[in-house]
Amino acid sequence: MRKLLLALLFILYTTMLTAQETIDLWPAGAIPNSKPASIKEEQERTEIVRIKNVQQPTIAVYLPSKRNATGQAVVVCPGGGYGVLAYDWEGTDVAKWLNAHGIAAVVLKYRLPDARTSVTPHLTPLLDAQRALRLVRHHAGQWNIRPDRVGIMGFSAGGHLASTAGTRFDTGKASSPDPVERYSSRPDFMILMYPVITLSKPFMHKGSATNLLGANPPAGLAESYSNDLQVGPQTPPTFLVHATDDAGVPVENSLVFYQALVRHKVPAELHVYAYGGHGFGLAVGRGYLSSWTERCLDWLKALHQ
């Protein structure tokens, strides 16, 4: 009897740590900018879960209890250089942390740019991120979310995707037969973790640039995806975190974005740590570096005061 009780408790505990539901971003057979391919999604499960060749983009929905809900929601974009998704390290683990503080989270499993599966590869991740933001607003009442408190968070290349969504958005298509498409795709705030920002030299992350734009992109495309150059007065308030010793994505990426936000009088907060390297996620067990989570929560609370 005791063993049965322990087994039931374990099942209950693990169920609580998984998404309440997983939703396809797009209706069946209506995924935009896609083309037929025989490629299958792959998952590698080692120290972290890595996903590649995403064909059916989804959001995994993590909700706090109704009593604890703050009304805020975050679309979480894992990184991986636009080649894979660090799905738990920079996705589901982050969603659980947000839930613990009353914030709804949806983990975006977005399609990666691939000429074999996309008509125009560089458009594909952004289409999925915009759709995720619209979907969250569409379900706001059901998920105890305020539609004017929906933000986006991204890590590394996921930070590039998040900052692209924050600088390229629309107010929705009022005449669309799809009710989801009638919602705005503008995030109300951004959280950018050691983000790729520029796809131009000298501070670009070459792997992300090549995967997104191709080895020889047309003239002007890299500049159009260098998001420090796309900031404007309507860019949402932004929280940035980077490490000085980041050898993968130089800290200058966050610095130039922060400077652009300041120039356009967009509320911004930047935290640069002396150590951490690249890809530290929640920085559990990393000493002072892990304090970024507390600073981020403080900032989220202050947003709507």
ABEGO torsion letter per residue (X at the ends): XAAAAAAAAAAAAAAAABBABBBBABBBGABBGBBBBABBBBBBBBABBBBBGBABBBBBBBBBBAAABAGBBBBBBBBGGGABBBAAAABAAAAAAAAAAGBBBBBBBBBBBBAAABABAAAAAAAAAAAAAAAAAAAAAAAGBBAAABBBBBBEAAAAAAAAAAABBBAEBAABABAAAABBABBABBBBBGBBABABOAABBAAAAAAAAEABBBBGAAAAABAAAABBAABBBBBBBBBAABAABBAAAAAAAAAAAAAAGBBBBBBBBABGEBGAEAGBGAEAAAAAAAAAAAAAAAAAX
